[in-house]
């Protein structure tokens, strides 16, 4: 959304009010709107459940979302979903009103997005930006039985459900591609598919070390596919180091949208690589930190242990350039050893020291921007409260 590292937007965790994107952040949806795009989000927001942080105030015209970080989740602070919701027939906040939907969550998100896209397909004056961040395949692993049955007996029941959720996503992406073709939109619509972190099931992570929540390659390296017929040649692999916050300047460039001078980005536009995968691509250091240190005063397991970000500075961090990955005190040659099996820190101390120095400078830059660390947790639950008010106003008893 921001073209910047999460820590620079105040985001150091996925819960405890530390998931809230700073209100002074300019989003890519706002930039696209400024050049005539209409914008829609369908699925997971997870950048703040309080009203001021919601996507209708962050550049989205059409909003169709669940609450919290996952359907039905609830944590201390404002984070929480509509009561009674689930992966099946989820209760969705649609343009600031709750609706009872019918169907499996991923199907519901894509169906709504397709209907919205179809409504804009003939409007050349108002091109569209559709953002479809699915809840799946997040735990708990709930999926229609026919998808899990495809894998039953070949792995654990949990893995079968996990793979089934992915298969369901694949079907929906295929349906989206078919509709873009059918509606004559494929040739002038950039379609992007990517995931948000390494696999939650570490066994299935392409032999990379670590998984979701790890500072190793397996925690952060994800697929990024782009389709734009006539512009992007199919089947071309790009092996240059890129980062998700490069999508902000990429989309702005493709949409011919101006980025204001006061919007400072970490991202680098990927357009040169799209045009020519062999283009000169200057190396740089990129920084990772799992964050998620505890919060003072938080209930349960979140209220013990270290609560000082500076104490957590060297816990769960990594620095990456095209060749090397420094993870704590370990150093790996990713090009020669993508599985991170051979620690070269003792053999390449100068490389390790250079990357650590770069990390120290980055931490000094981002530390003052961690503005959510002391956010109070003794606050209401906006999704629950709004849902109950809507139920009372309509004469239907609020769910419990």
Secondary structure, 3 states (H helix, E strand, C coil): CCCCCHHHHCCCCCCCCCCCCCCCCCCHHHHHHHCCCEEEEEEECCCCCCHHHCHHHCCCCEEEEECCCCCCCECCCCCECCCCCCCECCEEEECCEEEECCCEHHHHHHHHHHHHHHHHCCCCCCCEEEECCCCCCCCCCCCCHHHHHCCECCECHHHHHHHHHHHHHHHHHHHHHHHHHHCCCHHHCCEEEECCCCCCCCCCCCCCCCCCCCCCHHHHCCCEEEECCCCCCCCCCCCCCCCCCHHHHHHHHHCCCCCCCCCCCCCCCCHHHHHCCCCCCCCCCEEEECCCCCCCCCCHHHHCCCCCCCCCCCCCEEEECCCEEEECCEEEECCCCCCCCCCCCCCCHHHHHHHHHHHHHHHHHHHCCCCCCCCCCCCCCHHHHHHHHHHHHCCCCCCC
